[in-house]
């Protein structure tokens, strides 16, 4: 489940909830209820602490898309910023 425009997945929401509740409840119980593997929980929790390495590119894409009033697809967005070839891969 993705929330439009936010980029937060259902797994991320589950990880945040489990991380918040683990002080009051046992971690294995929370992981079972959330249907999260332990490795997934720790992997996502570590990712949440890291800065988004594509944040600048994503903001440029949002800006181009907003200036086009949502009419541009990925090819036209890339054409707007040919100096940044990673735009097509984000």
N, C-alpha and C positions, 0 to 999 in steps of 0.2 A: 504494500500500500504506500503510495507516494502522495504527499500533500502538494497540490499544484503550486509551483513556484518556490517552494521552501526547500525541497531537496532532502527532506527527512523521511526515512523509510520506517516501516513498522518495526523492523528489527532494532533500529536506533532508539525508537520510543520505548521498546521493551527493555533494552539495555539500560537506558536512563532510569526507568522505573525500578528495575531490579537493583541498580546501584544505589538508589535513594532508600530502598527498603531493606537493604542487607544489614543495616545496623540493628534493626528490630527483629529480623527473622533469619533463619538459616539459609545460606546461599543455595544448597542443593534443592530445598523445597521451592524457593523462588524460581530457580531455573526450570524445575519440573512444571510448575504452574504456568510459566511463560512459554514453555516448549522451546527453550533455548539450550543448545549444547554449551557446555562449559567453555570450550575453546572459542566458540563464537562470541560469547559474552566478553571474555578477556580481550579478544581481538578488536571488537567494536569499541570497548571501553578505552583501549589504548589509542585507537584512531580518533576518538572524540577529543583527546587532549592535544593532538597534533594540529597545527594550522593547515588550512586547505591550500595546497600548493598550486591549485588552479583558480584561486579566488580572483585574481586580477583578470584572467582571461574570461571567466564567467561573467564578471561585471561588464566587460567590453561587449560580450555577446548580448547581455540583457539590454545594454544601451542601444546597440544597433537594432535589436528587435523592437524595442519601444519606439525608437525614432521612425521605424517603418510601420508603426501602429499594428504590430503583430502579423504583418503580411509576408515577411521574409521567411524562407525556409533555410536549411543549413547551407545550401550552395550559395545563396545570395549573401548570407551573413559572412561566409568565408570570403566572398568576392569583395566585401566591404573592407576587409582587413587582410590583404594578401601578404603583408609583412609578417604575419603571425601564422605559420602553417599548423600550429598545434590547435587552432580554433576548430578545425575539422575533426579532431580526435577527442575533444572534451565531451 
